[in-house]
């Protein structure tokens, strides 16, 4: 039989595949298949840019296609209008000749172009392209947003002062702002945290549960909660200040604070959950003052550890084989709690497990003896951790029997081969172990070497330039710095080095979130219970701008944080001169944030910041030797591939970094899919939007990084390629931007 179907096809130039199935009542069936192409004899296809920017000169192109079997002649008109009022915008866009004639051979197409000049104060413009012959006609309309040439720029300089005294800063671009005739101030904000050691109190971990009940995590819960409660109750002032924080922004994550000083909303970043988790963790600090609840949970964790032990050792998971490292880790943790004066946790489990550890070190020694390897270097991080962990219990349970020979052997190895141990944390373990085993001179020798390898900076304190980032437990930077504080205090009695190491730990908290509960507990202990007390003073740091004292209007309890905002009419170039006055010990920090409007072509790079950006544009050329990239020196052509190179420098580790790079209106991105990227040893998330490409970096180690990505030139004209901007979402005083690159396309 025959069947006839009639239906309306979508208006699209494409080939369609039709499939049909027919059947009768007695299940006889048949099928049909066919293809058809939908097209018009005359088709108009505008090629509008994703956006326009004030001041751009751009060729707006429209492609006209003739699908008929003969040549066609006609005219096409491109007109612009206001999408709200319907008024013509052709005159404002300098579109003087709206209509053009064309002659197109059969089965071919032609592109026609109109040069437009984008004026100021246009927010959006609608366009309509209509082509007509004596037989056919077609048209298409749409709209294009218009971006302002005047960019909203925020520049900041970090403010800091260490110890008593006075420190002056010059915000150079603010001080010279009167030199620009197009710059308009928007506002100025000064922020100061006078006692940032209280941020460590906000980070006190209260750990209720882990997703896995392995022995390591059960002990971490016991360790972190016991130590945190010990610290929280060490000073009555901590409880009083925390009660004042309740219900205020003080307990919000740094990611959630200062939205008005950030160029992107938190909801537009991948870090919403991290911010929520940190805020919830800060609010849980109050549970550390609930004695009954915490005591019950500490006893529960202790009981679980007791049930997991097997012959004085612990497996990783219940029912598994005893794990020597896990056992050593737990015993060392018990020893640290004892040494810190945490009396709420019994030491029975650790004392019972010492025999197993001594047997392990003896078996290790006997194995080396059998292999005749005693003269070799057999010192590793695990042996160093044993000497450190065992040294906590020399009085309660001295080493006995044949294990004495094994321990003496590894003590000798420590004296001889300590410098060959690659980990600074393990060298610190050896120094503390040797000190407690009765070899103070050898211990001081190690610490003198560690100190000689360190660097001291007035802002950053004492730190080590060698990389400590890695996957191994002995490469954790925060725990290593906390151990350095313990070693300088106990072995060297070096109060100055202790305070300098504490400055580095606090400065890490300024730009980063301490990730693990153990790292946080160790760091807070090192900050608050070693060396001089950082919580005793309530003195505020005095800030003067242009010689005038900034009067705090609202001061946060504990941290002494305050801010002062100045509206546009109040901002003066003289306020670029800032002076800090501090009357007590310790470090304090803040930031001076300047917001202004400036023409995109007049914006200069912001280099007065620990974050620095440099943007370059290259063009990719094909040569006999293959593809090469060359700096853009002259006019470009449509179809050229550009390579945008952004050079990023940071003098410190930072987290939660957002960088965005604007592009010109006549360019199109090649990478249009959002995805994770790995480049220069750095993982980041790249998201392409209409006007810019965004980069989200979870963790940025200090160093220099180069980002490259391609763009296609699709429109002739003269336009700006835009700025690259970067900011630390955790600490908005760390930000920077490049200058814009002007492009000519012939």
Residue pairs with C-beta under 8 A, 6 or more apart in sequence:
3 20
3 22
9 16
9 38
10 38
11 38
12 38
13 38
13 39
13 40
13 43
13 65
14 37
14 38
15 35
15 36
15 37
16 35
16 36
16 37
16 38
17 33
17 34
17 35
18 32
18 33
18 34
18 35
18 36
19 31
19 32
19 33
20 31
20 32
20 33
21 29
21 30
21 31
22 29
22 30
22 31
22 32
23 29
23 30
39 67
40 67
40 136
40 138
41 66
41 67
41 68
41 72
41 135
41 136
42 64
42 65
42 66
42 67
42 68
42 72
42 74
42 131
42 133
42 136
42 137
42 138
43 64
43 65
43 67
43 138
44 62
44 63
44 64
44 65
44 76
44 129
44 130
44 131
44 138
44 139
44 140
45 62
45 63
45 64
45 65
45 140
46 60
46 61
46 62
46 63
46 78
46 127
46 129
46 140
46 142
47 60
47 61
47 62
47 63
47 111
47 714
47 715
48 60
48 127
48 142
48 144
49 58
49 60
49 144
49 665
49 666
49 714
49 715
50 144
50 665
50 668
50 690
50 691
51 144
51 145
51 146
51 147
51 665
51 690
51 691
52 58
52 118
52 122
52 125
52 144
52 145
52 146
52 147
52 665
53 118
53 146
53 147
53 148
53 149
53 600
53 664
53 665
53 719
53 720
54 118
54 119
54 120
54 121
54 122
54 146
54 147
54 148
54 149
54 150
55 118
55 120
55 149
55 599
55 600
55 601
55 719
55 720
56 117
56 118
56 664
56 665
56 666
56 717
56 718
56 719
56 720
57 115
57 116
57 117
57 118
57 717
57 718
57 719
58 115
58 116
58 118
58 665
58 666
58 715
58 716
58 717
58 719
59 113
59 114
59 115
59 116
59 715
59 716
59 717
60 78
60 113
60 114
60 115
60 116
60 127
60 715
61 111
61 112
61 113
61 715
62 76
62 78
62 111
62 112
62 113
62 114
62 129
63 109
63 110
63 111
64 76
64 102
64 104
64 109
64 110
64 111
64 112
64 131
65 104
65 108
65 109
66 72
66 104
66 105
66 106
66 107
66 108
66 109
67 107
68 106
68 136
69 106
69 107
70 106
71 103
71 104
71 105
71 106
72 103
72 104
72 133
72 135
72 136
73 101
73 102
73 103
73 104
73 133
74 101
74 102
74 131
74 132
74 133
74 134
74 136
75 99
75 100
75 101
75 102
75 131
75 132
76 99
76 100
76 102
76 112
76 129
76 130
76 131
76 132
77 98
77 99
77 100
77 128
77 129
77 130
77 131
78 95
78 98
78 114
78 127
78 128
78 129
79 88
79 90
79 95
79 98
79 127
79 128
80 88
80 89
80 90
80 93
80 95
80 116
80 125
80 126
80 127
81 87
81 88
81 89
81 125
81 126
81 127
81 128
82 88
82 89
82 125
82 126
83 124
83 125
83 126
83 143
89 122
89 125
90 96
90 98
92 119
92 122
93 116
93 117
93 118
93 119
93 125
94 115
94 116
94 117
95 114
95 116
97 114
98 114
100 112
100 114
102 110
102 112
102 131
104 110
113 716
115 717
118 146
120 148
120 149
122 146
123 145
123 146
124 143
124 144
124 145
124 146
125 143
125 144
125 146
126 141
126 142
126 143
127 141
127 142
127 143
127 144
128 139
128 140
128 141
129 139
129 140
129 141
130 137
130 138
130 139
131 137
131 138
131 139
147 691
149 599
149 600
149 601
149 720
150 182
150 184
150 597
150 598
150 599
150 600
151 597
151 598
151 599
151 600
151 603
151 723
152 186
152 595
152 596
152 597
153 595
153 596
153 597
153 598
153 603
153 737
154 261
154 263
154 593
154 594
154 595
154 727
154 735
155 171
155 173
155 174
155 593
155 594
155 606
155 608
155 609
155 735
155 737
156 261
156 591
156 592
156 593
156 594
156 609
156 732
156 733
156 734
156 735
157 169
157 171
157 591
157 592
157 608
157 609
157 733
158 589
158 590
158 591
158 609
158 610
158 733
158 734
159 169
159 190
159 192
159 543
159 578
159 580
159 589
159 590
159 591
159 592
159 733
160 167
160 459
160 580
160 587
160 588
160 589
160 590
161 167
161 541
161 580
161 582
161 587
161 588
161 589
162 458
162 459
162 461
162 503
162 586
162 587
163 582
163 585
163 586
163 587
164 582
164 583
164 584
164 585
165 581
165 582
166 579
166 580
166 581
166 582
167 579
167 580
167 582
168 577
168 578
168 579
168 580
169 577
169 578
169 579
169 580
169 592
170 576
170 577
170 578
171 575
171 576
171 577
171 578
171 592
171 594
171 608
172 576
172 608
173 576
173 594
173 604
173 606
173 608
174 188
174 573
174 575
174 576
174 592
174 594
175 573
175 574
175 576
175 577
176 573
176 576
177 183
177 185
177 573
177 576
177 596
178 573
180 598
180 602
182 598
182 599
182 602
183 596
183 597
183 598
183 602
184 568
184 596
184 597
184 598
185 568
185 571
185 594
185 595
185 596
186 568
186 595
186 596
186 597
187 565
187 566
187 567
187 568
187 571
187 594
187 595
188 545
188 565
188 566
188 570
188 571
188 575
188 592
188 593
188 594
188 595
189 261
189 563
189 564
189 565
189 566
189 592
189 593
189 595
190 543
190 545
190 550
190 563
190 564
190 578
190 590
190 591
190 592
190 593
191 561
191 562
191 563
191 590
191 591
191 593
191 733
192 540
192 541
192 543
192 560
192 561
192 562
192 563
192 580
192 588
192 589
192 590
193 199
193 559
193 560
193 561
193 588
193 589
193 590
194 539
194 540
194 541
194 559
194 560
194 561
194 562
194 582
194 588
195 534
195 535
195 537
195 538
195 539
195 558
195 559
195 560
195 586
195 588
196 506
196 509
196 510
196 559
196 587
196 588
196 589
197 506
197 527
197 528
197 534
197 535
197 586
198 241
198 535
198 558
198 559
198 560
199 506
199 509
199 559
200 506
200 509
200 523
200 524
200 527
200 528
201 231
201 232
201 238
201 241
201 242
201 285
201 524
201 528
201 535
201 558
202 245
202 250
202 251
202 282
202 285
203 281
203 282
203 509
203 514
203 520
203 523
203 524
204 228
204 231
204 232
204 285
204 288
204 520
204 521
204 524
205 224
205 225
205 228
205 281
205 517
205 520
205 521
206 224
206 225
206 228
206 281
206 284
206 285
206 287
206 288
207 220
207 221
207 224
207 225
207 517
208 221
208 284
208 297
209 221
210 217
210 218
210 220
210 221
212 317
213 304
213 317
213 318
214 316
214 317
215 305
215 308
215 314
215 315
215 316
215 317
215 318
215 326
215 330
216 316
216 326
216 329
216 330
218 301
218 304
218 305
218 308
219 301
219 305
219 329
219 330
219 333
220 516
220 517
220 518
221 297
221 301
221 517
222 298
222 301
222 302
222 305
222 345
223 333
223 336
223 337
223 518
223 521
224 517
224 518
224 520
224 521
225 288
225 294
225 297
225 298
225 301
226 298
226 337
226 342
226 344
226 345
227 337
227 340
227 342
227 521
227 524
227 525
228 285
228 288
228 521
228 524
229 288
229 294
229 344
230 340
230 341
230 342
230 344
231 238
231 524
231 525
231 528
231 529
232 238
232 239
232 242
232 285
232 288
232 289
233 239
233 289
234 528
234 529
235 533
235 535
237 535
238 535
239 289
241 557
241 558
242 285
242 286
242 289
244 557
244 558
245 251
245 557
245 558
246 286
248 556
249 257
250 556
250 557
250 558
250 559
250 561
251 279
251 282
251 283
251 285
252 279
252 282
253 274
253 275
253 276
253 277
253 278
253 279
253 282
254 278
254 513
254 729
254 730
254 731
255 266
255 271
255 274
255 275
255 278
255 656
255 729
255 730
256 266
256 275
256 279
258 732
259 265
259 266
261 593
261 732
262 658
262 727
262 729
262 732
263 658
263 660
263 725
263 727
264 658
264 660
264 694
264 729
266 272
266 275
266 729
269 656
269 658
269 696
269 729
270 685
270 696
270 698
271 656
271 696
271 698
271 729
274 513
274 656
278 513
287 293
287 294
288 294
295 344
298 344
298 345
302 345
302 346
302 349
305 314
305 330
305 349
306 349
307 318
308 314
308 315
308 318
309 349
309 352
309 353
310 322
311 322
311 356
312 327
312 352
312 353
312 354
312 355
312 356
312 357
313 322
313 323
313 324
313 327
313 353
313 356
314 322
314 323
314 326
314 327
314 330
314 353
315 321
315 322
315 323
315 326
316 323
316 326
322 356
324 357
324 360
324 382
325 382
327 353
327 356
327 357
328 357
328 382
328 385
328 386
328 389
329 385
329 473
330 349
330 350
330 353
331 350
331 353
331 354
331 357
331 389
332 385
332 388
332 389
332 392
334 345
334 347
334 349
334 350
334 392
335 350
335 389
335 391
335 392
335 393
336 392
337 345
338 347
338 392
338 393
339 392
340 525
340 529
347 393
347 396
350 393
351 393
351 396
351 397
354 390
354 393
354 397
357 386
357 389
357 390
358 390
358 399
358 400
358 401
358 403
358 406
358 407
359 403
361 383
361 386
361 403
361 406
361 407
361 410
362 401
362 402
362 403
362 405
362 406
364 383
364 406
365 405
365 406
365 409
365 410
366 406
368 374
368 378
374 409
377 413
377 416
377 417
377 420
378 410
378 413
379 410
379 413
379 414
379 417
379 418
379 420
379 421
380 421
380 426
381 421
381 423
381 425
381 426
381 429
381 472
381 474
383 410
383 413
384 414
384 421
384 426
384 427
384 429
384 430
384 433
385 426
385 429
385 474
386 410
387 407
387 410
387 411
387 414
387 429
387 430
387 433
387 434
387 437
388 429
388 430
388 432
388 433
390 399
390 407
390 433
391 432
391 433
391 435
391 436
391 437
392 436
394 436
394 437
399 407
407 437
411 433
411 434
411 437
411 439
414 430
414 433
414 434
414 442
415 434
415 439
415 442
418 427
418 430
418 446
419 427
419 449
421 427
421 430
423 472
423 474
423 475
423 480
424 450
424 464
424 466
424 468
424 480
424 484
425 468
425 474
425 475
425 476
425 479
425 480
425 483
426 474
427 446
427 449
427 450
428 446
428 447
428 450
428 480
428 483
428 484
428 486
428 487
429 483
430 443
430 446
431 443
431 444
431 446
431 447
431 450
431 487
431 491
432 443
432 483
432 486
432 487
432 490
432 491
434 440
434 442
434 443
434 446
435 443
435 490
435 491
440 491
443 491
444 491
444 492
446 491
447 487
447 488
447 491
447 492
448 492
450 464
450 484
450 487
451 488
451 492
451 494
451 497
453 464
453 466
454 462
454 463
454 464
455 462
455 463
455 464
455 465
456 462
456 500
457 463
459 507
460 503
460 504
460 507
460 652
461 499
461 500
461 501
461 502
461 503
461 504
461 505
461 506
461 507
461 587
462 484
462 497
462 500
462 501
462 503
462 504
463 481
463 504
467 701
468 475
468 476
468 477
468 480
469 475
469 477
469 701
474 480
476 516
476 519
477 508
477 653
478 505
478 508
478 514
478 519
478 520
478 522
478 523
479 518
479 519
479 522
479 523
481 501
481 504
481 505
481 508
481 523
481 526
482 505
482 519
482 522
482 523
482 525
482 526
483 522
484 501
485 498
485 501
485 502
485 505
485 526
485 530
485 531
486 526
486 530
488 494
488 497
488 498
488 501
489 495
489 498
489 530
489 531
495 531
495 532
498 530
498 531
499 531
499 532
499 585
501 526
502 526
502 527
502 530
502 531
502 534
503 587
505 523
505 526
505 527
506 527
506 587
507 587
507 589
507 652
508 514
508 653
509 523
510 589
510 730
510 731
511 652
511 653
511 654
511 655
511 728
511 730
511 731
511 734
512 653
512 654
512 655
512 730
513 655
513 656
513 730
514 520
514 523
527 534
528 534
528 535
532 585
534 586
535 558
537 584
537 585
537 586
538 560
539 560
539 582
539 583
539 584
540 552
540 555
540 560
540 562
541 560
541 580
541 581
541 582
541 588
541 590
542 549
542 550
542 580
542 581
542 582
543 549
543 550
543 564
543 578
543 579
543 580
543 590
544 550
544 578
544 579
544 581
545 574
545 575
545 577
545 578
545 592
546 572
546 574
546 575
546 576
546 577
547 574
547 577
547 579
550 564
551 564
552 562
552 564
553 562
553 564
554 562
555 561
555 562
556 562
560 588
566 575
571 594
578 592
580 588
582 588
590 733
591 731
591 732
591 733
592 733
593 732
593 733
600 720
600 722
600 723
600 740
601 720
601 740
601 742
603 723
603 737
603 739
603 740
604 739
605 613
605 614
605 736
605 737
605 738
605 739
606 735
606 736
606 737
607 736
609 734
609 735
609 736
610 650
610 651
610 652
610 734
611 648
611 649
611 650
611 654
611 726
611 727
611 728
611 734
611 735
611 736
612 648
612 649
612 650
612 736
613 646
613 647
613 648
613 649
613 659
613 724
613 725
613 726
613 736
613 737
613 738
614 646
614 647
614 738
615 644
615 645
615 646
615 647
615 661
615 723
615 724
615 738
615 739
615 741
616 631
616 644
616 645
616 646
616 647
616 741
617 631
617 632
617 642
617 643
617 644
617 645
617 721
617 741
617 743
618 629
618 630
618 631
618 632
618 642
618 643
618 644
618 645
619 629
619 630
619 631
619 632
619 636
619 640
619 641
619 642
619 643
620 627
620 628
620 629
620 640
620 641
620 642
620 643
620 710
621 627
621 628
621 629
621 630
629 643
632 642
632 741
632 743
634 744
635 744
635 745
635 746
636 642
636 713
636 743
636 744
636 745
636 746
637 713
637 745
637 746
638 713
638 714
638 715
638 716
638 745
639 712
639 713
640 712
640 713
640 745
641 670
641 710
641 711
641 712
641 713
642 667
642 710
642 711
642 712
642 713
643 708
643 709
643 710
643 711
644 661
644 663
644 708
644 709
644 710
644 711
644 721
645 706
645 707
645 708
646 659
646 661
646 706
646 707
646 708
646 724
646 738
647 704
647 705
647 706
648 659
648 700
648 704
648 705
648 706
648 707
648 726
649 703
649 704
649 705
650 700
650 701
650 702
650 703
651 702
652 702
653 699
653 700
653 701
653 702
654 699
654 700
654 728
654 730
654 731
654 734
655 698
655 699
655 700
655 728
655 730
656 697
656 698
656 728
656 729
656 730
657 695
657 696
657 697
657 700
657 726
657 727
657 728
657 729
658 694
658 695
658 696
658 697
658 726
658 727
658 729
659 694
659 695
659 697
659 707
659 724
659 725
659 726
659 727
660 692
660 693
660 694
660 695
660 724
660 725
660 726
661 692
661 693
661 695
661 722
661 723
661 724
661 725
662 691
662 692
662 721
662 722
662 723
662 724
662 725
662 740
663 669
663 691
663 692
663 693
663 711
663 721
663 722
664 719
664 720
664 721
664 722
664 743
665 715
665 717
665 719
666 713
666 714
666 715
666 716
666 717
666 719
666 743
666 745
667 711
667 712
667 713
667 714
667 715
667 721
667 743
668 711
668 712
668 714
669 688
669 693
669 709
669 710
669 711
669 712
670 709
670 710
670 711
670 712
671 686
671 688
671 693
671 709
671 710
672 688
673 688
674 685
674 686
674 687
674 688
675 685
675 686
676 683
676 684
676 685
676 686
677 683
677 684
677 685
677 686
679 705
679 706
679 707
679 708
680 705
680 706
680 707
681 705
682 697
682 700
682 701
682 705
683 697
683 698
684 695
684 696
684 697
684 698
685 695
685 696
686 693
686 694
686 695
686 709
687 693
687 694
687 695
687 696
688 694
691 722
692 722
693 709
695 707
713 743
713 745
715 745
716 745
716 746
717 745
718 742
718 743
718 744
718 745
719 742
719 743
720 740
720 741
720 742
720 743
721 740
721 741
721 742
721 743
722 740
722 741
723 737
723 738
723 739
723 740
724 737
724 738
725 735
725 736
725 737
725 738
726 735
726 736
726 737
727 734
727 735
727 736
728 734
728 735
